[in-house]
Amino acid sequence: MRVLVVGDIVGRPGRKTFEKYVRNFKEKYDFIVANGENSAAGFGITSKIAEEFYALGVDVITSGNHIWDKKEIYTYLEGTDRLLRPLNYPKGVPGKGYTIVKSRSGIKVGVVSLQGRVFMPPTDCPFTRFSEVIEEIKRECKIIIVDFHAEATSEKIAMGRYFDGKISVLYGTHTHVQTADEKILLEGTGYISDVGMTGSDNGVIGMDAKSIIPKFIECLPQRFEIANGKERLNGLDIEIDEETGECTRIDRINMSLSQIEIY
């Protein structure tokens, strides 16, 4: 099975770039997962944007700490199993932390959204919460894809090692900076510390530099604005063995909008 994973989609520039990519390349993929927690002006996601992603061919939307930024999404989360909030938020909050969706060819795929705890808002332990449900997921499908939305690379690496051989792929999101450590771990799990982001490369992790830099200099609250220009898509092109659930190939995608438009 060939899977497309897309890093944090940031605002309108990210949505535009993502749309161009999937319109040109989606026929290559059996399954598409995208992180959409920054897709609405850089903070959160709306139900309208989620539906637009589904129409483009996205099977599951993962998220992270910004999933709560648009209040309308609380109700929407209760009625969907294709937009995930992190599994390890306290039990009883709106939404689901994992789902099982069929691929284009009818193969069941489990997708899990987790959030880290190092340098992140307080949540329950992601190791423990995922351990509580992994066997339940594995009873239904062999392919399990995990988006670990976390800051510290050490926490991401530890999570990859801990679940190596039990899941197909674990990839990091949140930092918006693509790492170059993609690999298949010892027991067959694909891994990368961070997929990166989809949006403008002109600013600071997708936001306009003029609105970000004063925050570091003055230490005062600032209104952040979306950056524009030099848009790029960061993601993963993955092959997974449908019989074993093991990752057989994991390649980074780092394409400019101009490169995408050539096709």
C-alpha positions as CSV (number, residue, x, y, z in Angstrom):
1,M,0.0,0.0,0.0
2,R,1.3,3.4,-0.9
3,V,0.5,6.2,1.6
4,L,0.9,10.0,1.5
5,V,1.5,11.8,4.8
6,V,1.4,15.6,4.7
7,G,2.9,17.8,7.4
8,D,1.1,20.6,9.2
9,I,-0.9,22.6,6.6
10,V,-0.5,26.3,7.6
11,G,-3.2,28.7,6.5
12,R,-4.4,29.5,3.0
13,P,-0.9,29.2,1.4
14,G,-0.6,25.7,2.8
15,R,-4.1,24.7,1.7
16,K,-3.4,26.0,-1.8
17,T,-0.1,24.1,-2.0
18,F,-1.6,20.9,-0.7
19,E,-4.6,21.2,-3.1
20,K,-2.2,21.5,-6.1
21,Y,-0.2,18.5,-4.9
22,V,-3.1,16.1,-4.4
23,R,-4.8,17.2,-7.7
24,N,-1.5,16.3,-9.5
25,F,-0.5,13.2,-7.6
26,K,-3.3,11.6,-5.6
27,E,-3.8,8.8,-8.0
28,K,-0.5,7.4,-6.9
29,Y,-1.7,6.9,-3.4
30,D,-4.0,4.3,-1.7
31,F,-4.4,6.4,1.4
32,I,-3.8,10.0,2.5
33,V,-3.3,11.4,6.0
34,A,-2.8,15.2,6.6
35,N,-2.2,17.2,9.7
36,G,-4.7,20.1,9.6
37,E,-4.5,21.7,13.0
38,N,-3.0,25.0,11.6
39,S,-5.0,25.1,8.4
40,A,-7.4,27.9,9.5
41,A,-5.3,31.1,9.4
42,G,-2.5,29.2,11.2
43,F,-4.6,28.3,14.3
44,G,-7.0,25.4,14.4
45,I,-9.3,24.0,11.7
46,T,-12.9,24.6,10.7
47,S,-15.6,22.1,9.6
48,K,-15.6,23.8,6.2
49,I,-11.9,23.2,5.7
50,A,-12.1,19.6,7.0
51,E,-14.8,18.9,4.4
52,E,-12.7,20.5,1.7
53,F,-9.8,18.2,2.6
54,Y,-12.1,15.2,2.4
55,A,-13.2,16.3,-1.1
56,L,-9.6,16.5,-2.2
57,G,-9.1,12.8,-1.2
58,V,-7.8,13.0,2.4
59,D,-8.8,9.9,4.3
60,V,-7.9,11.1,7.8
61,I,-7.0,14.5,9.3
62,T,-4.7,14.4,12.4
63,S,-4.0,17.3,14.7
64,G,-2.4,18.4,17.9
65,N,-2.6,21.1,20.6
66,H,-4.2,23.7,18.2
67,I,-7.2,21.5,17.4
68,W,-9.1,23.4,20.1
69,D,-8.5,26.9,18.7
70,K,-11.8,27.2,16.7
71,K,-14.7,26.6,19.1
72,E,-17.0,25.4,16.4
73,I,-14.8,22.3,16.0
74,Y,-15.9,20.9,19.4
75,T,-19.3,19.9,18.1
76,Y,-17.9,18.8,14.7
77,L,-15.5,16.4,16.5
78,E,-18.3,14.6,18.1
79,G,-19.9,13.7,14.7
80,T,-16.8,12.6,12.8
81,D,-14.3,9.7,12.9
82,R,-12.1,11.2,10.2
83,L,-10.8,14.3,12.1
84,L,-8.8,13.2,15.1
85,R,-7.7,15.1,18.3
86,P,-4.8,13.6,20.2
87,L,-5.8,10.3,21.9
88,N,-4.1,11.3,25.2
89,Y,-6.2,14.2,26.1
90,P,-8.3,13.5,29.3
91,K,-11.1,11.0,28.7
92,G,-14.4,12.7,28.1
93,V,-13.2,15.6,25.9
94,P,-14.8,15.9,22.5
95,G,-13.7,13.7,19.6
96,K,-11.7,10.6,19.0
97,G,-8.0,9.9,19.2
98,Y,-7.9,7.0,16.7
99,T,-9.9,5.7,13.8
100,I,-10.0,2.8,11.3
101,V,-10.8,3.8,7.7
102,K,-10.7,1.7,4.5
103,S,-8.1,2.5,1.8
104,R,-9.0,2.9,-1.9
105,S,-8.6,-0.9,-2.3
106,G,-10.7,-1.7,0.8
107,I,-7.8,-2.4,3.2
108,K,-8.5,-1.3,6.8
109,V,-6.0,1.3,8.1
110,G,-5.7,2.4,11.7
111,V,-4.7,6.1,12.2
112,V,-3.7,7.4,15.6
113,S,-3.1,11.0,16.8
114,L,-0.9,11.5,19.9
115,Q,0.5,14.5,21.6
116,G,3.9,14.8,23.4
117,R,4.4,16.1,27.0
118,V,7.9,17.6,26.8
119,F,7.7,21.4,26.3
120,M,4.0,20.9,25.5
121,P,0.6,21.6,27.2
122,P,-0.3,19.1,29.9
123,T,-1.9,15.8,28.7
124,D,-2.1,12.2,29.8
125,C,0.9,9.9,29.1
126,P,0.9,9.1,25.3
127,F,2.9,5.9,25.9
128,T,0.3,4.6,28.3
129,R,-2.8,5.8,26.5
130,F,-1.7,4.3,23.2
131,S,-0.8,1.0,24.9
132,E,-4.3,0.8,26.3
133,V,-5.9,0.7,22.8
134,I,-3.3,-0.7,20.4
135,E,-4.4,-4.3,20.8
136,E,-8.0,-3.2,20.1
137,I,-6.8,-1.5,16.9
138,K,-4.7,-4.5,15.8
139,R,-7.7,-6.8,16.1
140,E,-9.2,-4.9,13.2
141,C,-6.2,-4.0,11.0
142,K,-2.5,-4.7,10.5
143,I,-1.6,-1.3,9.2
144,I,-1.4,1.4,11.9
145,I,-0.1,4.9,11.2
146,V,0.7,7.3,14.1
147,D,1.1,11.1,14.1
148,F,3.0,12.0,17.2
149,H,2.6,15.8,17.7
150,A,5.5,16.6,19.9
151,E,8.3,19.1,20.4
152,A,11.3,17.1,21.7
153,T,13.1,14.8,19.3
154,S,14.1,12.6,22.2
155,E,10.5,11.9,23.1
156,K,9.6,11.1,19.5
157,I,12.6,8.7,19.1
158,A,11.6,7.0,22.3
159,M,8.0,6.6,21.1
160,G,9.3,5.1,17.9
161,R,11.5,2.6,19.6
162,Y,8.8,1.7,22.2
163,F,6.3,0.8,19.5
164,D,8.7,-0.5,16.9
165,G,7.3,-3.7,15.4
166,K,3.8,-3.0,16.7
167,I,2.8,-0.2,14.2
168,S,3.6,0.5,10.6
169,V,4.7,4.1,10.8
170,L,5.3,6.7,13.5
171,Y,6.1,10.3,12.3
172,G,6.5,13.5,14.2
173,T,4.7,16.8,13.6
174,H,4.5,20.1,15.4
175,T,7.9,21.8,14.9
176,H,7.2,22.6,11.2
177,V,10.8,21.8,10.4
178,Q,11.4,18.6,8.3
179,T,14.1,16.4,9.7
180,A,16.4,14.2,7.7
181,D,16.3,11.0,9.8
182,E,13.7,9.0,8.0
183,K,14.4,5.3,8.5
184,I,12.9,1.8,9.0
185,L,13.5,0.8,12.6
186,L,14.8,-2.7,13.6
187,E,11.4,-4.4,13.9
188,G,9.9,-2.8,10.7
189,T,8.3,0.4,11.7
190,G,8.9,3.5,9.5
191,Y,10.0,6.6,11.4
192,I,10.9,10.3,11.0
193,S,11.3,12.8,13.8
194,D,9.3,15.5,12.0
195,V,7.5,15.6,8.6
196,G,7.7,19.3,8.4
197,M,5.0,21.7,7.2
198,T,3.1,22.7,4.1
199,G,2.9,26.5,3.7
200,S,5.1,29.6,3.1
201,D,8.8,29.3,3.4
202,N,9.2,33.1,3.6
203,G,8.5,33.4,7.3
204,V,9.1,31.6,10.6
205,I,7.5,28.1,10.6
206,G,4.7,29.5,8.3
207,M,4.1,32.8,10.0
208,D,5.2,36.2,8.8
209,A,8.6,37.0,10.2
210,K,7.7,40.6,11.0
211,S,5.0,39.4,13.4
212,I,7.2,36.7,15.0
213,I,10.6,38.3,15.5
214,P,9.4,41.1,18.0
215,K,8.1,38.3,20.2
216,F,11.7,37.0,20.7
217,I,13.2,40.5,21.1
218,E,10.5,42.2,23.3
219,C,9.0,39.1,25.0
220,L,5.6,40.8,24.6
221,P,2.4,39.3,23.1
222,Q,2.2,39.7,19.3
223,R,-0.6,39.1,16.7
224,F,0.9,36.5,14.4
225,E,0.1,36.7,10.7
226,I,0.4,34.1,8.0
227,A,3.4,34.3,5.7
228,N,3.0,34.2,1.9
229,G,5.3,33.2,-1.0
230,K,7.8,30.4,-1.6
231,E,5.2,27.8,-0.6
232,R,6.4,24.3,-0.1
233,L,4.9,20.9,0.7
234,N,6.6,18.7,3.2
235,G,5.4,15.1,3.6
236,L,6.2,11.4,3.3
237,D,5.8,8.9,0.5
238,I,5.5,5.5,2.2
239,E,5.1,1.9,1.2
240,I,3.5,-0.6,3.6
241,D,3.2,-4.4,3.2
242,E,-0.5,-5.1,3.4
243,E,0.1,-8.7,4.7
244,T,2.5,-7.9,7.6
245,G,1.8,-4.2,8.2
246,E,5.6,-3.5,8.0
247,C,6.9,-0.4,6.4
248,T,9.0,-1.3,3.3
249,R,9.9,2.2,2.2
250,I,9.8,5.8,3.6
251,D,10.8,8.8,1.6
252,R,10.6,12.5,2.4
253,I,8.7,14.9,0.1
254,N,10.0,18.4,0.0
255,M,8.6,20.2,-3.1
256,S,8.1,23.8,-3.9
257,L,4.8,25.0,-5.3
258,S,6.6,25.8,-8.6
259,Q,7.9,22.2,-8.8
260,I,4.4,20.9,-8.1
261,E,2.8,23.1,-10.8
262,I,5.2,21.7,-13.5
263,Y,3.4,18.4,-13.4
